Amino acid sequence: MVSQQHVLDPSRVAPGRAALWVQLQEVPSAPSSDAAGELDLSAGWGDERLVAGCVERMLGRTEAHAPGLCALVTR
């Protein structure tokens, strides 16, 4: 699910800013496979590279529906 809660409640962000809220349905506590075969799961979620890879994948898929999104994301 993707939403922008500040549209209905502007107090959720600083003036002139925006927030994108993304909720993934399920994320396993111990990842066992990557359907795309691109991510190294050997260290689990403790590996920042795995977390970053999942975030990049999610942003890329969302960008297909919201062109320009990745350029606006502050990390």
Phi and psi in radians as a Rosetta constraint file:
Dihedral C 1 N 2 CA 2 C 2 CIRCULARHARMONIC -2.213 0.35
Dihedral N 2 CA 2 C 2 N 3 CIRCULARHARMONIC 2.306 0.35
Dihedral C 2 N 3 CA 3 C 3 CIRCULARHARMONIC -2.574 0.35
Dihedral N 3 CA 3 C 3 N 4 CIRCULARHARMONIC 2.900 0.35
Dihedral C 3 N 4 CA 4 C 4 CIRCULARHARMONIC -2.215 0.35
Dihedral N 4 CA 4 C 4 N 5 CIRCULARHARMONIC 1.514 0.35
Dihedral C 4 N 5 CA 5 C 5 CIRCULARHARMONIC -1.141 0.35
Dihedral N 5 CA 5 C 5 N 6 CIRCULARHARMONIC -0.430 0.35
Dihedral C 5 N 6 CA 6 C 6 CIRCULARHARMONIC -1.199 0.35
Dihedral N 6 CA 6 C 6 N 7 CIRCULARHARMONIC -0.279 0.35
Dihedral C 6 N 7 CA 7 C 7 CIRCULARHARMONIC -1.095 0.35
Dihedral N 7 CA 7 C 7 N 8 CIRCULARHARMONIC -0.681 0.35
Dihedral C 7 N 8 CA 8 C 8 CIRCULARHARMONIC -1.601 0.35
Dihedral N 8 CA 8 C 8 N 9 CIRCULARHARMONIC -0.395 0.35
Dihedral C 8 N 9 CA 9 C 9 CIRCULARHARMONIC -2.385 0.35
Dihedral N 9 CA 9 C 9 N 10 CIRCULARHARMONIC 1.495 0.35
Dihedral C 9 N 10 CA 10 C 10 CIRCULARHARMONIC -1.032 0.35
Dihedral N 10 CA 10 C 10 N 11 CIRCULARHARMONIC -0.299 0.35
Dihedral C 10 N 11 CA 11 C 11 CIRCULARHARMONIC -1.207 0.35
Dihedral N 11 CA 11 C 11 N 12 CIRCULARHARMONIC -0.149 0.35
Dihedral C 11 N 12 CA 12 C 12 CIRCULARHARMONIC -1.335 0.35
Dihedral N 12 CA 12 C 12 N 13 CIRCULARHARMONIC -0.230 0.35
Dihedral C 12 N 13 CA 13 C 13 CIRCULARHARMONIC -2.409 0.35
Dihedral N 13 CA 13 C 13 N 14 CIRCULARHARMONIC 2.793 0.35
Dihedral C 13 N 14 CA 14 C 14 CIRCULARHARMONIC -1.216 0.35
Dihedral N 14 CA 14 C 14 N 15 CIRCULARHARMONIC 2.659 0.35
Dihedral C 14 N 15 CA 15 C 15 CIRCULARHARMONIC -0.937 0.35
Dihedral N 15 CA 15 C 15 N 16 CIRCULARHARMONIC 2.371 0.35
Dihedral C 15 N 16 CA 16 C 16 CIRCULARHARMONIC 1.418 0.35
Dihedral N 16 CA 16 C 16 N 17 CIRCULARHARMONIC 0.013 0.35
Dihedral C 16 N 17 CA 17 C 17 CIRCULARHARMONIC -1.940 0.35
Dihedral N 17 CA 17 C 17 N 18 CIRCULARHARMONIC 3.006 0.35
Dihedral C 17 N 18 CA 18 C 18 CIRCULARHARMONIC -2.500 0.35
Dihedral N 18 CA 18 C 18 N 19 CIRCULARHARMONIC 2.835 0.35
Dihedral C 18 N 19 CA 19 C 19 CIRCULARHARMONIC -2.388 0.35
Dihedral N 19 CA 19 C 19 N 20 CIRCULARHARMONIC 2.438 0.35
Dihedral C 19 N 20 CA 20 C 20 CIRCULARHARMONIC -2.017 0.35
Dihedral N 20 CA 20 C 20 N 21 CIRCULARHARMONIC 2.136 0.35
Dihedral C 20 N 21 CA 21 C 21 CIRCULARHARMONIC -1.825 0.35
Dihedral N 21 CA 21 C 21 N 22 CIRCULARHARMONIC 2.203 0.35
Dihedral C 21 N 22 CA 22 C 22 CIRCULARHARMONIC -2.158 0.35
Dihedral N 22 CA 22 C 22 N 23 CIRCULARHARMONIC 2.224 0.35
Dihedral C 22 N 23 CA 23 C 23 CIRCULARHARMONIC -2.103 0.35
Dihedral N 23 CA 23 C 23 N 24 CIRCULARHARMONIC 2.120 0.35
Dihedral C 23 N 24 CA 24 C 24 CIRCULARHARMONIC -1.552 0.35
Dihedral N 24 CA 24 C 24 N 25 CIRCULARHARMONIC 2.443 0.35
Dihedral C 24 N 25 CA 25 C 25 CIRCULARHARMONIC -1.027 0.35
Dihedral N 25 CA 25 C 25 N 26 CIRCULARHARMONIC -0.919 0.35
Dihedral C 25 N 26 CA 26 C 26 CIRCULARHARMONIC -2.558 0.35
Dihedral N 26 CA 26 C 26 N 27 CIRCULARHARMONIC 2.385 0.35
Dihedral C 26 N 27 CA 27 C 27 CIRCULARHARMONIC -2.256 0.35
Dihedral N 27 CA 27 C 27 N 28 CIRCULARHARMONIC 2.100 0.35
Dihedral C 27 N 28 CA 28 C 28 CIRCULARHARMONIC -1.147 0.35
Dihedral N 28 CA 28 C 28 N 29 CIRCULARHARMONIC 2.569 0.35
Dihedral C 28 N 29 CA 29 C 29 CIRCULARHARMONIC -1.198 0.35
Dihedral N 29 CA 29 C 29 N 30 CIRCULARHARMONIC -0.455 0.35
Dihedral C 29 N 30 CA 30 C 30 CIRCULARHARMONIC -2.350 0.35
Dihedral N 30 CA 30 C 30 N 31 CIRCULARHARMONIC 1.695 0.35
Dihedral C 30 N 31 CA 31 C 31 CIRCULARHARMONIC -1.071 0.35
Dihedral N 31 CA 31 C 31 N 32 CIRCULARHARMONIC 2.390 0.35
Dihedral C 31 N 32 CA 32 C 32 CIRCULARHARMONIC -2.026 0.35
Dihedral N 32 CA 32 C 32 N 33 CIRCULARHARMONIC -0.283 0.35
Dihedral C 32 N 33 CA 33 C 33 CIRCULARHARMONIC -2.776 0.35
Dihedral N 33 CA 33 C 33 N 34 CIRCULARHARMONIC 2.736 0.35
Dihedral C 33 N 34 CA 34 C 34 CIRCULARHARMONIC -2.134 0.35
Dihedral N 34 CA 34 C 34 N 35 CIRCULARHARMONIC 1.946 0.35
Dihedral C 34 N 35 CA 35 C 35 CIRCULARHARMONIC -0.987 0.35
Dihedral N 35 CA 35 C 35 N 36 CIRCULARHARMONIC -0.533 0.35
Dihedral C 35 N 36 CA 36 C 36 CIRCULARHARMONIC -1.482 0.35
Dihedral N 36 CA 36 C 36 N 37 CIRCULARHARMONIC -0.232 0.35
Dihedral C 36 N 37 CA 37 C 37 CIRCULARHARMONIC 1.168 0.35
Dihedral N 37 CA 37 C 37 N 38 CIRCULARHARMONIC 0.494 0.35
Dihedral C 37 N 38 CA 38 C 38 CIRCULARHARMONIC -1.888 0.35
Dihedral N 38 CA 38 C 38 N 39 CIRCULARHARMONIC -0.396 0.35
Dihedral C 38 N 39 CA 39 C 39 CIRCULARHARMONIC -1.845 0.35
Dihedral N 39 CA 39 C 39 N 40 CIRCULARHARMONIC 2.463 0.35
Dihedral C 39 N 40 CA 40 C 40 CIRCULARHARMONIC -1.483 0.35
Dihedral N 40 CA 40 C 40 N 41 CIRCULARHARMONIC 2.004 0.35
Dihedral C 40 N 41 CA 41 C 41 CIRCULARHARMONIC -1.724 0.35
Dihedral N 41 CA 41 C 41 N 42 CIRCULARHARMONIC 0.006 0.35
Dihedral C 41 N 42 CA 42 C 42 CIRCULARHARMONIC -1.016 0.35
Dihedral N 42 CA 42 C 42 N 43 CIRCULARHARMONIC -0.550 0.35
Dihedral C 42 N 43 CA 43 C 43 CIRCULARHARMONIC -1.741 0.35
Dihedral N 43 CA 43 C 43 N 44 CIRCULARHARMONIC 0.020 0.35
Dihedral C 43 N 44 CA 44 C 44 CIRCULARHARMONIC 1.181 0.35
Dihedral N 44 CA 44 C 44 N 45 CIRCULARHARMONIC -2.840 0.35
Dihedral C 44 N 45 CA 45 C 45 CIRCULARHARMONIC -1.184 0.35
Dihedral N 45 CA 45 C 45 N 46 CIRCULARHARMONIC -0.180 0.35
Dihedral C 45 N 46 CA 46 C 46 CIRCULARHARMONIC -1.237 0.35
Dihedral N 46 CA 46 C 46 N 47 CIRCULARHARMONIC -0.233 0.35
Dihedral C 46 N 47 CA 47 C 47 CIRCULARHARMONIC -1.571 0.35
Dihedral N 47 CA 47 C 47 N 48 CIRCULARHARMONIC 1.974 0.35
Dihedral C 47 N 48 CA 48 C 48 CIRCULARHARMONIC -1.057 0.35
Dihedral N 48 CA 48 C 48 N 49 CIRCULARHARMONIC -0.450 0.35
Dihedral C 48 N 49 CA 49 C 49 CIRCULARHARMONIC -1.180 0.35
Dihedral N 49 CA 49 C 49 N 50 CIRCULARHARMONIC -0.645 0.35
Dihedral C 49 N 50 CA 50 C 50 CIRCULARHARMONIC -1.157 0.35
Dihedral N 50 CA 50 C 50 N 51 CIRCULARHARMONIC -0.809 0.35
Dihedral C 50 N 51 CA 51 C 51 CIRCULARHARMONIC -1.040 0.35
Dihedral N 51 CA 51 C 51 N 52 CIRCULARHARMONIC -0.839 0.35
Dihedral C 51 N 52 CA 52 C 52 CIRCULARHARMONIC -1.080 0.35
Dihedral N 52 CA 52 C 52 N 53 CIRCULARHARMONIC -0.685 0.35
Dihedral C 52 N 53 CA 53 C 53 CIRCULARHARMONIC -1.108 0.35
Dihedral N 53 CA 53 C 53 N 54 CIRCULARHARMONIC -0.713 0.35
Dihedral C 53 N 54 CA 54 C 54 CIRCULARHARMONIC -1.174 0.35
Dihedral N 54 CA 54 C 54 N 55 CIRCULARHARMONIC -0.711 0.35
Dihedral C 54 N 55 CA 55 C 55 CIRCULARHARMONIC -1.108 0.35
Dihedral N 55 CA 55 C 55 N 56 CIRCULARHARMONIC -0.783 0.35
Dihedral C 55 N 56 CA 56 C 56 CIRCULARHARMONIC -1.082 0.35
Dihedral N 56 CA 56 C 56 N 57 CIRCULARHARMONIC -0.708 0.35
Dihedral C 56 N 57 CA 57 C 57 CIRCULARHARMONIC -1.102 0.35
Dihedral N 57 CA 57 C 57 N 58 CIRCULARHARMONIC -0.809 0.35
Dihedral C 57 N 58 CA 58 C 58 CIRCULARHARMONIC -1.090 0.35
Dihedral N 58 CA 58 C 58 N 59 CIRCULARHARMONIC -0.756 0.35
Dihedral C 58 N 59 CA 59 C 59 CIRCULARHARMONIC -1.124 0.35
Dihedral N 59 CA 59 C 59 N 60 CIRCULARHARMONIC -0.705 0.35
Dihedral C 59 N 60 CA 60 C 60 CIRCULARHARMONIC -1.084 0.35
Dihedral N 60 CA 60 C 60 N 61 CIRCULARHARMONIC -0.729 0.35
Dihedral C 60 N 61 CA 61 C 61 CIRCULARHARMONIC -1.200 0.35
Dihedral N 61 CA 61 C 61 N 62 CIRCULARHARMONIC -0.646 0.35
Dihedral C 61 N 62 CA 62 C 62 CIRCULARHARMONIC -1.216 0.35
Dihedral N 62 CA 62 C 62 N 63 CIRCULARHARMONIC -0.642 0.35
Dihedral C 62 N 63 CA 63 C 63 CIRCULARHARMONIC -1.036 0.35
Dihedral N 63 CA 63 C 63 N 64 CIRCULARHARMONIC -0.498 0.35
Dihedral C 63 N 64 CA 64 C 64 CIRCULARHARMONIC -1.063 0.35
Dihedral N 64 CA 64 C 64 N 65 CIRCULARHARMONIC -0.444 0.35
Dihedral C 64 N 65 CA 65 C 65 CIRCULARHARMONIC -1.839 0.35
Dihedral N 65 CA 65 C 65 N 66 CIRCULARHARMONIC -0.254 0.35
Dihedral C 65 N 66 CA 66 C 66 CIRCULARHARMONIC -2.375 0.35
Dihedral N 66 CA 66 C 66 N 67 CIRCULARHARMONIC 1.299 0.35
Dihedral C 66 N 67 CA 67 C 67 CIRCULARHARMONIC -0.924 0.35
Dihedral N 67 CA 67 C 67 N 68 CIRCULARHARMONIC 2.370 0.35
Dihedral C 67 N 68 CA 68 C 68 CIRCULARHARMONIC 1.610 0.35
Dihedral N 68 CA 68 C 68 N 69 CIRCULARHARMONIC -0.088 0.35
Dihedral C 68 N 69 CA 69 C 69 CIRCULARHARMONIC -1.004 0.35
Dihedral N 69 CA 69 C 69 N 70 CIRCULARHARMONIC -0.849 0.35
Dihedral C 69 N 70 CA 70 C 70 CIRCULARHARMONIC -1.025 0.35
Dihedral N 70 CA 70 C 70 N 71 CIRCULARHARMONIC -0.596 0.35
Dihedral C 70 N 71 CA 71 C 71 CIRCULARHARMONIC -1.219 0.35
Dihedral N 71 CA 71 C 71 N 72 CIRCULARHARMONIC -0.341 0.35
Dihedral C 71 N 72 CA 72 C 72 CIRCULARHARMONIC -1.671 0.35
Dihedral N 72 CA 72 C 72 N 73 CIRCULARHARMONIC -0.222 0.35
Dihedral C 72 N 73 CA 73 C 73 CIRCULARHARMONIC -1.337 0.35
Dihedral N 73 CA 73 C 73 N 74 CIRCULARHARMONIC 2.244 0.35
Dihedral C 73 N 74 CA 74 C 74 CIRCULARHARMONIC -1.729 0.35
Dihedral N 74 CA 74 C 74 N 75 CIRCULARHARMONIC 2.197 0.35
